[in-house]
Amino acid sequence: MKNRRTSGGFYKDLDAAREKSGSCNCVTFVILFALVFILIEIIVFSFFKNLKSAPNFEGSSNSSVQITNNFSKVDLGEGNAQLSLSQGQLCSAMPQNLNCLISKDGIVISGKISLFLPQNASVFIMPKVKDEKVSFEISKCTIGKLNAPKFFSYSIAQALNKSLSKQIPELENSKVQDVELEEGVMLISAKPK
């Protein structure tokens, strides 16, 4: 019976064992779980808030720009010409009901761009001259305020190319030299082949 401890020694040993086991107990585990849960909720909430928000146009829009549905051709002499295409004409020839904005920073097309993208998707496009033709390069695709992969919007660049050749058939027999963007207008400088 010499190994029998007194009740005071037992509690001292129990307290010492508790201190050695670390500070992780049920209470701290519950608090940690609650904090992680709250953090995950905040992240999910902000993700869906950004996903549902309206597209953020980085280009400037000018409400005083008159949108017309025709293009004009200015003869610059020696067969050179400058063609101007308004954003109204560019949008009217698109296969879907989309909104578009032409600014100095690029062309922004928003709406239901493809089957895989929601209604608040936007594509930022820059026209370039490639092989003496106008080519549209996708610079960014967004859903609300979140970036999306560019491959979702490749069909819109093809639709723009078709739209351009349909609206301005003169471009088929021309060598495009330069493409410039102004507020509400795309200017194409070309010469005959």
MARSE-97444 format. One line per field, with one value per residue: residue number from 0; residue in one letter; chain; x, z, y of N, C-alpha, C, CB in turn. Coordinates in Angstrom, 1 decimal, decimal comma, always signed. Each point is the difference from the previous one (the first is absolute). Glycine has a CB too. Layout:
REM residues N
pos = c(NUM|...)
code = c(A|...)
unit = c(A|...)
nxx = c(X|...)
nzz = c(Z|...)
nyy = c(Y|...)
caxx = c(X|...)
cazz = c(Z|...)
cayy = c(Y|...)
cxx = c(X|...)
czz = c(Z|...)
cyy = c(Y|...)
cbxx = c(X|...)
cbzz = c(Z|...)
cbyy = c(Y|...)
This chain:
REM residues 193
pos = c(0|1|2|3|4|5|6|7|8|9|10|11|12|13|14|15|16|17|18|19|20|21|22|23|24|25|26|27|28|29|30|31|32|33|34|35|36|37|38|39|40|41|42|43|44|45|46|47|48|49|50|51|52|53|54|55|56|57|58|59|60|61|62|63|64|65|66|67|68|69|70|71|72|73|74|75|76|77|78|79|80|81|82|83|84|85|86|87|88|89|90|91|92|93|94|95|96|97|98|99|100|101|102|103|104|105|106|107|108|109|110|111|112|113|114|115|116|117|118|119|120|121|122|123|124|125|126|127|128|129|130|131|132|133|134|135|136|137|138|139|140|141|142|143|144|145|146|147|148|149|150|151|152|153|154|155|156|157|158|159|160|161|162|163|164|165|166|167|168|169|170|171|172|173|174|175|176|177|178|179|180|181|182|183|184|185|186|187|188|189|190|191|192)
code = c(M|K|N|R|R|T|S|G|G|F|Y|K|D|L|D|A|A|R|E|K|S|G|S|C|N|C|V|T|F|V|I|L|F|A|L|V|F|I|L|I|E|I|I|V|F|S|F|F|K|N|L|K|S|A|P|N|F|E|G|S|S|N|S|S|V|Q|I|T|N|N|F|S|K|V|D|L|G|E|G|N|A|Q|L|S|L|S|Q|G|Q|L|C|S|A|M|P|Q|N|L|N|C|L|I|S|K|D|G|I|V|I|S|G|K|I|S|L|F|L|P|Q|N|A|S|V|F|I|M|P|K|V|K|D|E|K|V|S|F|E|I|S|K|C|T|I|G|K|L|N|A|P|K|F|F|S|Y|S|I|A|Q|A|L|N|K|S|L|S|K|Q|I|P|E|L|E|N|S|K|V|Q|D|V|E|L|E|E|G|V|M|L|I|S|A|K|P|K)
unit = c(A|A|A|A|A|A|A|A|A|A|A|A|A|A|A|A|A|A|A|A|A|A|A|A|A|A|A|A|A|A|A|A|A|A|A|A|A|A|A|A|A|A|A|A|A|A|A|A|A|A|A|A|A|A|A|A|A|A|A|A|A|A|A|A|A|A|A|A|A|A|A|A|A|A|A|A|A|A|A|A|A|A|A|A|A|A|A|A|A|A|A|A|A|A|A|A|A|A|A|A|A|A|A|A|A|A|A|A|A|A|A|A|A|A|A|A|A|A|A|A|A|A|A|A|A|A|A|A|A|A|A|A|A|A|A|A|A|A|A|A|A|A|A|A|A|A|A|A|A|A|A|A|A|A|A|A|A|A|A|A|A|A|A|A|A|A|A|A|A|A|A|A|A|A|A|A|A|A|A|A|A|A|A|A|A|A|A|A|A|A|A|A|A)
nxx = c(+0,8|+3,0|-2,2|-2,1|+0,6|-0,9|-2,6|+2,7|+1,2|-2,6|+0,3|+3,1|-0,5|-2,3|+1,9|+2,3|-2,0|-1,0|+3,0|+0,7|-2,5|+1,5|-1,3|-1,6|-2,6|-2,2|+0,9|+2,0|-2,1|-2,2|+2,0|+0,9|-2,9|-0,6|+2,4|-0,7|-3,0|+0,9|+2,0|-2,2|-2,0|+2,1|+0,4|-3,0|-0,5|+2,3|-1,0|-2,9|+1,0|+1,6|-2,4|-2,0|+2,1|-1,5|+2,4|+1,9|-0,8|+3,4|-1,7|-0,3|-3,1|+0,3|-3,3|+1,3|+0,2|-2,5|-0,2|+0,2|-1,1|+2,9|+2,9|+0,5|+1,7|+2,0|+0,7|+2,9|-0,2|+0,4|-3,3|-0,1|-3,0|+0,4|-2,2|-1,2|-1,0|-2,2|+1,0|-2,5|+1,6|+1,0|-2,9|-1,2|+2,0|-0,6|-1,2|-1,2|-2,0|+3,5|-0,5|+2,1|+1,3|+1,4|+1,9|+2,3|-0,5|-0,9|-2,4|-1,3|-1,4|-1,9|-1,6|+0,0|+3,6|-1,4|-2,5|+2,0|-1,7|-2,3|-1,3|+3,1|+1,8|+1,6|+1,2|+2,2|-0,2|+3,0|-1,7|+2,9|+0,2|-0,3|+1,5|-0,3|-2,4|-0,9|+1,7|-2,4|+2,9|-2,5|+1,7|-2,0|-1,9|-1,3|-1,9|-0,7|+2,4|+0,8|+2,4|-2,2|+2,6|+0,5|-1,8|-2,6|+0,7|+1,0|-3,0|+1,0|+2,3|-2,1|-2,0|+2,2|+0,5|-3,0|-0,2|+2,2|-1,2|-3,0|+1,0|+1,9|-1,2|+2,6|+1,3|+0,0|+2,1|+2,1|+3,0|-1,9|+2,4|-1,5|-2,2|-0,2|-1,8|-1,3|-1,5|-1,4|+2,5|+1,2|+1,9|+0,0|+2,8|-1,2|+2,2|-2,1|+1,3)
nzz = c(+0,0|-1,3|-2,5|+2,0|-1,7|+2,7|-1,7|-0,3|-2,1|-1,9|-0,6|-0,6|-2,3|-1,4|-0,3|-1,4|-2,3|-0,9|-0,6|-1,9|-2,0|-1,2|+0,8|-1,4|+2,3|-1,9|+0,1|-2,4|-1,7|+0,1|-0,9|-2,6|-1,0|+0,1|-1,8|-2,3|-0,1|-0,4|-2,4|-1,7|+0,2|-1,3|-2,6|-0,7|+0,1|-2,1|-2,2|-0,2|+0,0|-2,6|-1,4|+0,0|-1,2|-2,6|-1,7|+2,0|-3,1|+0,7|-2,2|+1,1|-0,4|-1,7|+1,4|-2,6|-1,7|-2,0|+0,6|-3,4|-0,3|-1,8|+0,0|-0,7|-2,3|+1,1|-3,4|+2,0|-3,4|-1,5|-0,1|+2,9|+0,9|+2,8|-0,1|+2,3|+0,9|+1,5|+2,3|-2,1|-1,8|+2,4|+0,9|-2,9|-0,4|+3,1|-1,2|+2,4|+0,2|-0,1|+1,6|-2,5|+1,9|-3,1|+2,8|-1,6|+1,3|-2,8|-1,4|+3,2|-1,7|+2,9|-0,6|+0,8|-0,9|-0,1|+0,6|+2,1|+0,7|+2,3|-2,0|+1,0|-2,9|-0,2|-2,7|+1,0|-3,5|-0,1|-3,0|-0,2|-2,8|+0,1|-3,1|-0,6|+2,7|+2,0|+1,9|+2,1|+1,8|+1,9|+1,4|+1,6|-0,3|+2,4|+0,9|+0,7|+0,0|-1,6|-2,2|-1,6|-0,9|-2,1|-0,2|+0,8|-2,8|-2,4|-0,6|+0,2|-2,3|-2,0|+0,3|-0,9|-2,7|-0,8|+0,5|-2,0|-2,4|+0,4|-0,1|-2,6|-2,8|+0,3|+1,8|-2,8|-1,3|+2,9|+0,2|+3,0|-0,5|+2,8|+1,7|+0,9|+2,3|-0,8|+2,6|-1,7|-1,9|-0,3|-1,6|-2,0|-0,9|-2,6|-2,0|-2,0|+1,0)
nyy = c(-1,2|+1,1|+0,6|+1,7|+2,8|+1,2|+0,2|+1,8|-2,0|-0,1|+3,0|-0,1|-2,2|+1,7|+2,5|-1,7|-1,1|+2,9|+0,9|-2,5|+0,7|+2,9|+2,4|-2,8|+0,4|-0,7|+3,0|-0,1|-1,7|+2,3|+2,3|-1,5|-0,3|+3,1|+0,8|-2,0|+1,1|+3,0|-0,7|-1,5|+2,5|+1,9|-1,8|-0,2|+3,1|+0,6|-2,3|+1,2|+3,1|-0,6|-1,7|+2,5|+2,4|+0,9|-1,4|+1,6|+1,7|-0,3|+1,9|+2,9|-1,0|+2,7|-0,3|+1,7|-3,0|+1,2|-3,4|+0,7|-2,9|+1,4|-1,1|+3,1|-1,4|+2,6|-0,7|+0,1|+0,5|-2,7|-1,5|+1,7|-0,9|+1,3|-2,7|+2,2|-3,0|+2,2|-1,8|+0,0|-2,0|-1,8|-0,7|-0,6|-2,6|-1,4|-2,8|+1,9|+2,2|+1,2|+2,7|+0,7|+2,1|+0,8|+0,9|+0,9|-3,0|-1,5|-0,1|+0,2|-2,6|+0,6|-2,6|-2,7|+0,2|-2,8|-1,5|+1,3|+2,9|+0,1|+1,7|+0,8|-1,2|+2,8|-1,5|+2,4|-0,3|+1,3|+0,3|-1,6|+1,2|-3,5|+0,3|+3,7|-0,6|+2,3|-2,2|+0,6|-0,2|-1,3|+2,7|-2,1|-2,5|+2,1|-2,4|+3,5|+1,2|-3,1|+0,6|-1,9|-1,7|+2,4|-2,8|+1,9|+1,4|-2,4|+0,9|+3,2|-0,4|-1,3|+2,4|+2,1|-1,6|+0,1|+3,1|+0,7|-1,6|+1,3|+3,1|-0,2|-2,1|+2,2|-2,5|-1,9|+2,2|+0,8|-0,9|+0,4|+2,5|-0,5|-1,7|+3,3|-1,2|+3,0|-0,4|-2,8|-1,4|-3,1|+2,5|-2,8|+2,0|-1,9|+0,6|-1,5|-2,8)
caxx = c(-0,8|+0,9|-0,1|-1,2|+0,2|-1,0|-0,9|+0,7|+1,1|-0,6|-0,4|+1,3|+0,5|-1,0|+0,2|+1,3|-0,2|-0,7|+0,9|+0,9|-0,7|-0,2|-1,1|-1,1|-1,1|-1,3|-0,5|+0,8|-0,4|-1,3|+0,3|+0,8|-1,0|-0,9|+0,8|+0,2|-1,3|-0,3|+0,9|-0,5|-1,2|+0,4|+0,6|-1,1|-0,9|+0,6|+0,2|-1,2|-0,4|+0,8|-0,4|-1,3|+0,0|+0,0|+1,4|+0,7|+0,6|+1,2|+0,0|-0,9|-1,1|-0,4|-1,4|-0,3|+0,4|-1,2|+0,1|-0,7|+0,0|+0,6|+1,4|+0,4|+1,2|+0,6|+1,0|+1,2|+0,8|+0,9|-0,7|-0,1|-1,3|-0,2|-1,3|-0,4|-1,1|-0,5|-0,3|-1,4|+0,1|+0,8|-0,9|-1,2|+0,4|+0,4|-1,0|-0,8|-0,3|+1,1|+0,3|+1,4|+0,5|+1,3|+0,8|+1,4|+0,7|-0,4|-1,4|-0,5|-1,2|-0,5|-1,3|+0,0|+1,0|+0,0|-0,8|+0,7|+0,2|-1,3|-0,4|+0,8|+1,4|+0,5|+1,2|+0,7|+0,6|+0,8|+0,2|+1,4|+0,2|+0,7|+0,0|-0,7|-1,4|-0,4|-0,1|-0,4|+0,7|-0,6|+0,9|-0,5|-1,4|-0,4|-1,4|-0,1|+1,3|+1,0|+0,5|-0,4|+0,9|-0,3|-0,6|-1,5|-0,4|+0,6|-1,1|-0,4|+1,0|-0,4|-1,2|+0,4|+0,6|-1,1|-0,8|+0,8|+0,0|-1,4|-0,3|+0,9|+0,5|+1,1|+1,2|+0,5|+0,9|+0,8|+1,1|-0,2|+1,3|-0,1|-1,3|+0,0|-1,3|-0,4|-1,2|-1,1|+0,3|+1,2|+0,5|+0,8|+0,7|+0,3|+0,3|-0,4|+1,0)
cazz = c(+0,0|-0,1|-1,3|+0,1|+0,1|+0,6|-0,9|-0,4|-1,0|-1,2|-0,8|-0,5|-1,2|-1,1|-0,6|-0,7|-1,2|-0,9|-0,5|-0,9|-1,2|-1,0|+0,2|-0,9|+0,7|-0,7|-0,1|-1,1|-1,3|-0,4|-0,4|-1,3|-1,0|-0,2|-0,8|-1,4|-0,7|-0,3|-1,0|-1,3|-0,4|-0,5|-1,3|-1,0|-0,2|-0,9|-1,3|-0,7|-0,2|-1,2|-1,1|-0,5|-0,2|-1,4|-0,5|+0,2|-1,2|+0,2|-1,0|+0,3|-0,9|-0,2|-0,4|-1,1|-1,3|-0,8|-0,5|-1,2|-0,6|-1,3|+0,0|-1,0|-0,7|-0,4|-1,0|+0,3|-1,2|-0,5|+0,4|+1,4|+0,5|+1,4|+0,3|+1,4|+0,4|+1,4|+1,0|-0,3|-1,1|+0,5|+0,9|-0,7|-0,8|+0,9|-0,1|+1,2|+0,5|+0,9|+0,1|-0,3|+0,2|-0,6|+0,5|-0,4|+0,7|-0,6|-0,2|+1,1|-0,4|+1,2|-0,1|-0,1|-1,1|-0,4|+0,8|+1,3|+0,8|+0,4|-0,6|+0,4|-0,5|-0,9|-0,7|-0,4|-1,3|-0,8|-1,5|-0,5|-1,4|-0,1|-1,4|-0,7|+0,3|+1,4|+0,9|+1,3|+1,0|+1,3|+1,0|+1,3|+0,1|+1,4|+0,4|+1,1|+0,3|+0,1|-1,2|-0,5|-1,0|-1,3|-1,0|+0,0|-0,9|-1,4|-1,1|-0,2|-0,9|-1,3|-0,4|-0,4|-1,3|-0,9|+0,0|-0,7|-1,5|-0,5|+0,0|-0,9|-1,0|-0,7|+0,7|-0,6|-1,1|+0,4|+1,0|+1,1|+0,5|+1,4|+0,6|+1,2|+0,7|+0,6|+0,8|-0,8|-1,4|-0,4|-1,3|-0,7|-1,2|-1,0|-1,4|-0,8|-0,2)
cayy = c(+1,2|+1,1|+0,7|+0,8|+1,5|+0,7|+0,7|+1,2|-0,3|-0,4|+1,2|+0,7|-0,8|+0,2|+1,3|-0,1|-0,7|+0,9|+1,0|-0,6|-0,5|+1,1|+0,9|-0,3|-0,8|+0,1|+1,4|+0,6|-0,7|+0,6|+1,4|-0,1|-0,5|+1,1|+1,1|-0,5|+0,0|+1,4|+0,4|-0,6|+0,7|+1,3|-0,2|-0,5|+1,2|+1,0|-0,6|+0,1|+1,4|+0,4|-0,8|+0,5|+1,5|+0,4|+0,1|+1,3|+0,4|+0,7|+1,0|+1,1|+0,2|+1,4|+0,0|+0,9|-0,6|-0,4|-1,3|-0,1|-1,3|+0,0|+0,3|+0,9|-0,2|+1,3|-0,3|+0,8|+0,1|-1,1|-1,3|-0,2|+0,5|-0,2|-0,4|+0,1|-0,9|+0,5|-1,1|-0,5|-0,9|-1,2|-0,8|-0,5|-1,1|-1,1|-1,1|+0,0|+1,3|+0,4|+1,4|+0,2|+1,3|+0,2|+1,1|+0,0|-1,1|-1,2|-0,3|-0,8|-0,7|-0,6|-0,7|-1,5|-0,1|-1,4|-0,9|-0,3|+1,2|+0,6|+1,3|+1,1|-0,2|+1,0|-0,3|+1,1|-0,3|+1,0|-0,4|+0,1|-0,3|-1,3|-0,4|+1,0|-0,2|+0,3|-1,2|+0,4|-0,7|+0,1|+0,4|-0,4|-0,5|+0,1|-0,2|+1,0|+0,6|-1,1|-0,4|-1,3|-0,4|+0,6|-0,9|+0,1|+1,1|+0,0|+0,1|+1,4|+0,5|-0,5|+0,7|+1,4|-0,1|-0,2|+1,2|+1,0|-0,3|+0,2|+1,4|+0,8|-0,9|+0,5|-0,4|-1,3|+0,3|+1,1|-0,3|+0,8|+0,5|+0,5|+0,0|+0,9|+0,1|+1,3|-0,1|-0,4|-0,2|-0,7|+0,6|-1,0|+0,5|-1,1|+0,4|-1,1|-1,0)
cxx = c(+0,8|-0,2|-1,3|+0,2|-1,1|-0,8|+0,6|+1,0|-0,6|-0,4|+1,2|+0,5|-0,9|+0,3|+1,3|-0,2|-0,7|+0,9|+1,0|-0,6|-0,2|-1,2|-1,2|-1,0|-1,2|-0,4|+0,8|-0,3|-1,3|+0,2|+0,7|-1,0|-0,9|+0,7|+0,2|-1,3|-0,4|+0,8|-0,4|-1,3|+0,3|+0,5|-1,1|-1,0|+0,6|+0,2|-1,3|-0,5|+0,7|-0,5|-1,3|+0,0|+0,0|+1,4|+0,6|+0,7|+1,2|+0,1|-0,9|-1,2|-0,5|-1,5|-0,3|+0,4|-1,3|+0,2|-0,9|+0,2|+0,5|+1,5|+0,2|+1,4|+0,5|+1,2|+1,2|+0,9|+0,9|-0,6|-0,1|-1,3|+0,0|-1,5|-0,3|-1,2|-0,4|-0,3|-1,5|-0,1|+0,7|-0,9|-1,2|+0,2|+0,4|-1,1|-0,9|-0,4|+1,0|+0,1|+1,5|+0,3|+1,4|+0,6|+1,4|+0,8|-0,3|-1,5|-0,5|-1,4|-0,5|-1,4|+0,2|+0,9|+0,0|-0,9|+0,6|+0,1|-1,4|-0,3|+1,0|+1,5|+0,4|+1,3|+0,7|+0,9|+0,8|+0,1|+1,5|+0,0|+0,9|-0,1|-0,9|-1,5|-0,2|-0,2|-0,3|+0,6|-0,6|+1,0|-0,4|-1,5|-0,4|-1,5|-0,2|+1,3|+1,1|+0,5|-0,4|+1,0|-0,4|-0,7|-1,5|-0,5|+0,6|-1,0|-0,3|+1,0|-0,3|-1,2|+0,3|+0,7|-1,0|-0,8|+0,7|+0,0|-1,4|-0,4|+0,8|+0,6|+1,2|+1,3|+0,6|+1,0|+1,0|+1,1|-0,2|+1,4|-0,1|-1,4|+0,2|-1,4|-0,1|-1,3|-1,2|+0,2|+1,3|+0,4|+0,9|+0,7|+0,4|+0,4|-0,4|+1,1|+0,7)
czz = c(+0,0|-1,2|-0,1|+0,2|+0,7|-1,0|-0,5|-1,1|-1,3|-0,9|-0,5|-1,2|-1,2|-0,6|-0,7|-1,3|-1,0|-0,6|-1,0|-1,4|-1,1|+0,3|-0,9|+0,7|-0,8|-0,2|-1,1|-1,4|-0,5|-0,5|-1,3|-1,1|-0,4|-0,8|-1,4|-0,8|-0,4|-1,2|-1,4|-0,4|-0,6|-1,4|-1,0|-0,3|-0,9|-1,4|-0,8|-0,2|-1,3|-1,3|-0,5|-0,3|-1,5|-0,5|+0,3|-1,3|+0,3|-1,0|+0,4|-0,9|+0,0|-0,5|-1,1|-1,4|-0,7|-0,6|-1,3|-0,5|-1,4|+0,1|-1,1|-0,5|-0,5|-0,9|+0,3|-1,2|-0,3|+0,5|+1,5|+0,6|+1,5|+0,2|+1,5|+0,2|+1,4|+0,8|-0,2|-1,1|+0,4|+0,8|-0,7|-0,8|+0,8|+0,0|+1,2|+0,5|+1,1|+0,0|-0,4|+0,2|-0,6|+0,6|-0,4|+0,6|-0,6|-0,2|+1,1|-0,5|+1,3|-0,3|+0,0|-1,2|-0,5|+0,9|+1,4|+0,9|+0,4|-0,7|+0,3|-0,4|-1,0|-0,6|-0,4|-1,2|-0,5|-1,4|-0,3|-1,5|-0,1|-1,4|-0,9|+0,1|+1,4|+0,8|+1,4|+1,0|+1,4|+1,1|+1,4|-0,1|+1,5|+0,2|+1,3|+0,1|+0,0|-1,4|-0,3|-1,1|-1,4|-1,0|+0,0|-1,0|-1,4|-1,1|-0,3|-1,0|-1,4|-0,5|-0,4|-1,4|-1,1|-0,2|-0,8|-1,5|-0,6|-0,1|-1,0|-1,0|-0,7|+0,7|-0,6|-1,1|+0,4|+0,9|+1,1|+0,5|+1,5|+0,5|+1,2|+0,6|+0,6|+0,8|-0,9|-1,4|-0,1|-1,4|-0,6|-1,2|-0,9|-1,3|-0,9|-0,2|-1,4)
cyy = c(+1,3|+0,8|+0,8|+1,4|+0,6|+0,8|+1,3|-0,2|-0,5|+1,2|+0,8|-0,8|+0,2|+1,4|+0,1|-0,7|+0,8|+1,1|-0,5|-0,4|+1,1|+0,8|-0,3|-0,9|+0,2|+1,5|+0,8|-0,5|+0,6|+1,5|+0,0|-0,4|+1,2|+1,1|-0,5|+0,0|+1,4|+0,5|-0,6|+0,7|+1,3|-0,1|-0,4|+1,2|+1,0|-0,5|+0,1|+1,4|+0,6|-0,7|+0,6|+1,4|+0,3|+0,1|+1,3|+0,4|+0,9|+1,1|+1,1|+0,0|+1,4|+0,0|+0,9|-0,5|-0,4|-1,3|-0,1|-1,5|-0,1|+0,3|+1,0|-0,3|+1,3|-0,4|+0,9|+0,2|-1,2|-1,4|-0,2|+0,5|-0,3|-0,3|+0,2|-0,8|+0,4|-1,3|-0,5|-1,0|-1,3|-0,8|-0,6|-1,2|-1,2|-1,0|+0,0|+1,4|+0,5|+1,5|+0,1|+1,5|+0,1|+1,3|-0,1|-1,2|-1,4|-0,2|-0,9|-0,5|-0,7|-0,6|-1,5|-0,3|-1,4|-0,8|-0,1|+1,2|+0,6|+1,3|+1,1|-0,2|+1,1|-0,5|+1,3|-0,4|+1,1|-0,4|+0,2|-0,3|-1,2|-0,5|+0,9|-0,1|+0,5|-1,3|+0,5|-0,9|+0,2|+0,3|-0,5|-0,4|+0,0|-0,4|+0,8|+0,6|-1,0|-0,3|-1,4|-0,4|+0,5|-1,0|+0,0|+1,0|+0,0|+0,1|+1,5|+0,6|-0,5|+0,7|+1,5|+0,0|-0,2|+1,3|+1,1|-0,2|+0,2|+1,4|+0,8|-1,0|+0,5|-0,4|-1,3|+0,3|+1,1|-0,6|+1,0|+0,5|+0,3|-0,1|+0,9|+0,0|+1,4|-0,3|-0,4|-0,4|-0,8|+0,4|-1,0|+0,7|-1,2|+0,6|-1,3|-1,0|+0,1)
cbxx = c(-1,7|+1,7|+1,3|-1,2|+1,2|+1,4|-2,0|-0,4|+1,4|-0,9|-2,1|+0,5|+1,0|-1,7|-1,2|+1,2|+0,0|-2,1|-0,3|+1,2|-1,2|+1,2|+1,6|+1,5|+1,1|-0,7|-0,6|+1,8|+1,2|-1,2|+0,1|+2,1|+0,1|-1,2|+1,1|+1,9|-0,7|-0,7|+1,8|+1,1|-1,2|+0,5|+2,2|+0,2|-1,0|+1,2|+1,7|-0,6|-0,3|+1,9|+1,1|-1,0|+1,2|-2,2|-0,6|+0,3|-2,2|+1,1|+0,6|+2,0|-0,7|+2,4|-0,5|+0,4|+2,3|-0,6|+0,5|+0,3|-1,9|-2,1|+0,6|-1,5|-0,7|-0,7|-1,7|-0,2|-0,1|+2,0|+0,8|+2,5|-1,2|+1,9|+0,0|+1,0|+0,9|-1,0|+1,7|-0,8|+0,0|+2,1|+0,7|-0,8|+0,6|+1,5|+1,6|+1,1|-2,4|+1,2|-1,8|+0,0|-1,2|-0,8|-1,5|-0,1|-0,1|+2,0|+0,2|+1,2|+0,6|+1,3|-0,9|-2,3|+1,4|+2,3|-0,7|+1,3|+2,2|+0,2|-2,4|-1,6|-0,3|-1,0|-0,9|+0,0|-1,9|+1,3|-2,4|+0,9|-0,2|-0,4|+0,4|+1,9|-0,3|-1,1|+1,6|-2,2|+2,1|-1,8|+0,7|+1,6|+0,2|+1,7|-0,1|-1,8|-1,1|-1,1|+2,0|-2,5|+0,5|+2,0|+2,0|+0,1|-0,4|+1,8|-0,9|-1,0|+1,7|+1,0|-1,3|+0,3|+2,0|-0,1|-0,9|+1,4|+2,0|-0,6|-0,6|+0,5|-2,3|-1,3|-0,9|-2,2|-1,8|-1,9|+1,6|-2,2|+0,4|+2,0|-0,7|+1,8|+0,1|+1,0|+0,9|-1,2|-1,2|-0,6|-0,2|-1,5|+0,8|-1,6|+1,9|-1,6|-1,3)
cbzz = c(+1,2|+1,4|-1,0|+0,8|-2,1|+2,0|+1,1|+2,3|+1,9|+1,2|+1,4|+2,4|+1,6|+1,1|+1,9|+2,2|+1,3|+1,4|+2,1|+2,0|+1,5|-1,7|+0,7|-2,0|+2,3|+0,9|+2,4|+1,7|+0,7|+1,6|+2,4|+1,2|+0,9|+2,1|+2,1|+0,8|+1,3|+2,4|+1,7|+0,7|+1,8|+2,3|+1,1|+0,9|+2,3|+2,0|+0,9|+0,9|+2,5|+1,5|+0,9|+1,4|+2,2|+0,4|-1,8|+2,5|-1,2|+1,0|-1,7|+0,9|+0,5|-0,5|+2,3|+1,7|+0,8|-0,4|+2,3|-0,6|+1,5|-1,0|+0,8|+1,1|-0,7|+2,1|-1,7|+2,3|+0,3|+0,1|-2,1|+0,1|-2,1|+0,7|-2,0|+0,2|-1,4|-1,0|+1,6|+0,8|-1,7|+0,0|+1,9|+0,0|-1,8|+1,4|-1,3|+0,7|-0,4|-0,5|+1,8|-1,7|+2,2|-2,2|+2,0|-0,2|+2,0|+1,0|-2,5|+1,8|-2,5|+1,4|-1,3|+1,1|+1,0|-0,9|-2,0|-1,2|-1,1|+2,2|+0,1|+1,9|+0,2|+1,4|-0,8|+2,4|-0,5|+2,1|-0,6|+2,2|-0,7|+2,4|+0,8|-1,6|-1,7|-0,8|-1,4|-0,8|-1,3|-0,7|-1,4|+1,2|-2,1|+0,3|-0,9|+1,2|+1,3|+2,0|+0,3|+0,6|+1,3|+0,4|+0,3|+2,4|+2,0|+0,9|+0,8|+2,3|+1,8|+0,6|+1,6|+2,4|+1,0|+0,6|+2,2|+2,0|+0,4|+1,1|+2,4|+1,7|-0,3|-0,6|+2,1|+0,6|-1,6|-0,1|-1,8|+0,7|-2,3|-0,4|-0,8|-1,0|+0,6|-2,0|+1,8|+1,4|-0,7|+1,5|+0,8|+0,8|+1,4|+1,2|+0,7|-1,2|+1,5)
cbyy = c(-1,3|-1,2|-1,8|-2,0|+0,0|+0,2|-1,1|+0,9|-0,6|-2,0|+0,1|+0,9|-1,6|-1,5|+1,0|+0,0|-2,1|-0,4|+1,2|-0,9|-1,7|-1,4|+1,7|+0,2|+0,2|-2,2|-0,1|+0,4|-2,1|-1,6|+0,7|-0,6|-2,4|-0,5|+0,8|-1,5|-2,0|+0,4|+0,2|-2,2|-1,1|+0,8|-0,7|-2,4|-0,3|+1,0|-1,6|-2,2|+0,3|+0,5|-2,0|-1,7|+0,3|+1,3|-1,6|-0,6|-0,1|-2,0|-1,7|+1,3|-2,3|+0,7|-0,7|+1,8|-0,8|+2,4|-1,0|+2,5|-0,6|+0,7|-2,3|+1,8|-2,3|+1,2|-0,7|-0,9|+2,5|+1,5|-0,9|+0,2|-0,5|+1,5|-1,7|+2,3|-1,9|+2,1|+0,9|+2,2|+1,9|+1,3|+1,4|+2,3|+1,5|+1,5|-1,3|-2,1|-0,5|-2,2|+0,4|-1,9|+0,2|-1,1|+0,1|+2,5|+1,4|-1,0|+0,2|+1,3|-0,3|+1,6|+2,0|-0,3|+1,8|+0,2|-1,2|-1,7|+0,5|-1,1|-0,8|+0,5|-2,5|+1,9|-2,2|+1,0|-1,6|+0,6|+0,7|-0,8|+2,4|-0,5|-2,4|+0,1|-1,9|+2,2|-1,3|+0,8|+0,2|-1,6|+2,0|+1,6|-1,5|+1,9|-2,4|-1,3|+1,8|-0,9|+1,6|+0,4|-2,0|+1,5|-1,4|-0,5|+1,3|-1,4|-2,3|+0,1|+0,1|-2,2|-1,5|+0,6|-1,0|-2,4|-0,6|+0,3|-1,6|-2,2|-0,2|+1,7|-0,9|+2,0|+1,1|-1,1|-0,7|+1,7|-0,9|-1,2|+1,0|+1,5|-2,3|+1,5|-2,5|+1,4|+1,6|+1,4|+2,2|-2,0|+2,4|-1,9|+2,0|-1,5|+1,7|+1,5|-1,5)
